[in-house]
Amino acid sequence: MDLYDPMMHVSSWIRQVGNLGLDLLWRFIHIVVSLWYIVFGIFEAIESYAISLGFDERYNSIDIKKLRCLAVAVDIADARDVANVIELLQWLTTIGVKQVGLYDSQGLLKKSKDLVLATVPGSFLLEENGKNDFSPDEKRIAIEFISSSDNKEAVMKAANILLQRYLKSSPPENDKGENFFTESHLSEALRVVGDNGHVPDLLLVYGPIRSHLGFPAWRLRYTEIVHMGSLKYMRYGSLLKAIHKFTGVRQNYGT
């Protein structure tokens, strides 16, 4: 019994020291990671301001023709601040973007489209048939307002067309497990039902999480997705950098 008590004290002491060591290690790792994010944030802010002021000559010229269609997905909390959205669109106009799809899940920006179109110089509503004739040199921007409910009915009709076509051409009992549907079949079915959605080359996501925020997935076949952080802390330099990086990369769409 006398030997058992000291062993219990030693075991308890070792356990306490171990817990203290793990707690200190966790706090140390947390401090290191936090400092890394702070330093990285400061570096990004400095780089963004340098780009905005034109100190980095790499970003003075952008082949904007490579960016045929840009999409911007805005978190629902940021979508309520229309002033920031308008400023973002003005920046895009300055950069030379000609076509942009503006998305939020609940369609709040769609409800404010009259205000947006009246405030952003050179902006106009994107025609549903996609035929918008204007000179590439003009500082004009075609805007499409998108919500999560857009084109869902068209997609269901297209799926029904593909199903009926499959049942007529190949009875289910003769199915050999081959890929019957291709992207061209889907595109054709969507055109038949009148879906005029434009497929963006680049999707910029403004929100707290790294996701497409519910942007219609059938319009993201080859889209590059870039998370830009919160719209409240948007920077012109960061926007210019993201677009410049996209236009400078060769896009491979497979064979």
NUTOR-580927 format. One record per residue (C-alpha): x, y, z. Coordinates in steps of 0.25 Angstrom, whole numbers, padded with zeros to 4 digits, always signed. Each point is the difference from the previous one (the first is absolute). Layout:
N
XYZ
...
END
This chain:
255
+0000+0000+0000
+0012+0009+0003
+0006-0002-0013
-0013+0002-0008
-0003+0014+0005
+0014+0006-0005
-0003-0007-0013
-0014+0006-0001
+0006+0014+0003
+0011-0002-0011
-0010-0005-0010
-0009+0013+0003
+0012+0009-0001
+0004-0006-0014
-0014+0002-0005
-0001+0014+0005
+0014+0003-0007
-0005-0007-0012
-0013+0008-0001
+0008+0013+0003
+0010-0003-0011
-0011-0003-0010
-0007+0013+0003
+0012+0008-0001
+0003-0007-0014
-0014+0003-0005
+0001+0015+0004
+0014+0001-0006
-0005-0006-0014
-0012+0009+0001
+0008+0012+0002
+0010-0004-0011
-0012-0002-0010
-0007+0013+0004
+0013+0008-0002
+0002-0007-0014
-0014+0004-0004
+0002+0015+0005
+0014+0001-0007
-0007-0006-0013
-0011+0009+0001
+0009+0012+0002
+0008-0004-0012
-0012-0002-0009
-0005+0014+0004
+0013+0006-0003
+0001-0008-0014
-0015+0005-0003
+0003+0014+0003
+0013-0001-0009
-0008-0006-0011
-0011+0011+0001
+0010+0011-0001
+0007-0006-0012
+0013-0003+0007
+0000-0014-0006
+0001+0001-0015
-0004-0014-0002
-0015+0003+0003
+0000+0013-0009
-0004-0008-0012
-0010-0011+0000
-0005-0008-0012
-0015+0001+0004
-0005-0006-0013
+0004-0014+0006
-0011+0003+0011
-0013-0001-0008
-0009-0001+0012
+0003+0002+0014
-0009-0004+0012
-0001+0006+0014
-0006-0008+0011
-0003+0008+0012
-0004-0005+0014
-0014+0003+0005
+0005+0009+0011
+0009+0008-0009
-0011+0001-0011
-0008+0009+0009
+0011+0011-0002
-0003+0004-0014
+0010+0011+0001
+0011-0009+0001
-0005-0008-0012
-0002+0012-0008
+0015+0004+0003
+0004-0013-0004
-0007+0001-0014
+0006+0013-0002
+0014-0006+0002
-0003-0011-0010
-0005+0011-0010
+0013+0007+0002
+0008-0013-0002
-0007-0002-0013
-0009-0012+0003
-0012-0001-0010
-0009-0010+0006
-0003-0004+0015
-0010-0009+0007
-0003+0005+0013
-0005-0011+0010
-0006-0001+0014
-0008-0012+0005
-0013+0008+0003
+0000+0009-0011
+0002+0013+0008
+0009+0006-0011
-0011-0003-0010
-0010+0008+0007
+0010+0012+0000
+0003-0001-0014
-0006+0013-0004
+0008+0007+0010
+0013-0007-0004
-0002+0003-0015
-0004+0015+0003
+0013+0001+0008
+0011-0007-0007
+0004+0008-0012
-0001-0007-0014
-0007-0012+0006
-0012-0007-0006
-0008-0013+0002
+0005-0012-0008
-0009-0004-0011
-0006-0014+0002
+0004-0004-0014
+0014+0005+0003
+0000+0009-0012
+0006+0013+0006
+0007+0008-0011
+0010+0011+0004
+0014+0003-0003
+0011-0007+0008
+0007+0014+0003
-0013+0005+0007
+0000+0001+0015
-0013-0008+0001
-0004-0012+0008
-0011-0010-0002
-0006-0005+0013
-0008-0013+0003
-0007-0001+0013
+0000-0015+0005
-0006-0007+0012
+0000-0014+0004
-0014-0003-0005
+0004+0005-0015
-0001-0011-0011
-0004-0011+0010
-0013-0003-0008
+0008+0000-0013
+0010-0010+0005
-0011-0009+0005
-0006+0001-0014
+0013-0003-0007
+0002-0012+0009
-0014-0005-0004
+0004+0002-0015
+0013-0008+0002
-0008-0011+0007
-0010-0002-0011
+0011+0000-0010
+0007-0011+0007
-0012-0008+0002
-0003+0001-0015
+0014-0003-0005
+0004-0011+0010
-0009-0008+0008
+0004-0001+0015
+0002-0015-0001
+0010+0001-0011
+0008+0010+0009
+0015-0004+0000
+0004+0011+0010
+0006+0009-0011
+0000+0015+0001
-0012+0004-0008
-0001+0015+0004
+0011+0009-0004
+0002+0015+0002
-0005+0003-0014
-0013-0007+0003
-0002+0008+0012
+0003+0013-0007
-0009-0004-0011
-0012-0003+0009
+0002+0013+0008
-0001+0007-0013
-0012-0007-0004
-0008+0004+0013
+0005+0015-0002
+0011+0000+0011
+0008+0013-0003
+0010-0001+0011
+0014+0005-0003
+0012-0009+0005
+0010+0009+0008
+0015-0002-0003
+0003+0006+0014
-0008+0000+0013
+0004+0009+0011
-0006-0004+0014
-0002+0011+0010
-0004-0006+0014
+0005-0006+0012
+0001-0014-0005
+0007-0007-0012
-0011-0005-0008
-0008+0005-0012
-0012+0004+0010
-0010-0008-0008
+0003+0006-0014
-0007-0009-0011
+0010-0012-0001
-0005-0003-0015
+0007+0014-0004
+0013-0004+0007
+0005-0010-0010
+0014+0006-0002
+0000+0012+0009
+0012+0004+0008
-0005+0003+0014
+0008+0010+0009
-0004+0004+0014
+0002+0015+0003
-0004+0001+0014
-0011+0009+0006
-0006+0011-0009
+0002+0010+0012
+0015-0001-0002
+0001-0001-0015
+0012+0007-0007
+0002+0004-0014
+0014-0005+0000
-0005-0014+0004
-0011+0000-0011
+0010+0004-0010
+0010-0010+0004
-0011-0012-0001
-0004+0005-0014
+0015+0001-0004
+0003-0014+0005
-0012-0006-0008
+0004+0007-0013
+0014-0004+0001
-0002-0015+0002
-0003-0009-0012
-0013-0007+0001
+0000-0015-0003
-0014-0005-0002
+0003-0015-0004
-0001-0007-0013
END
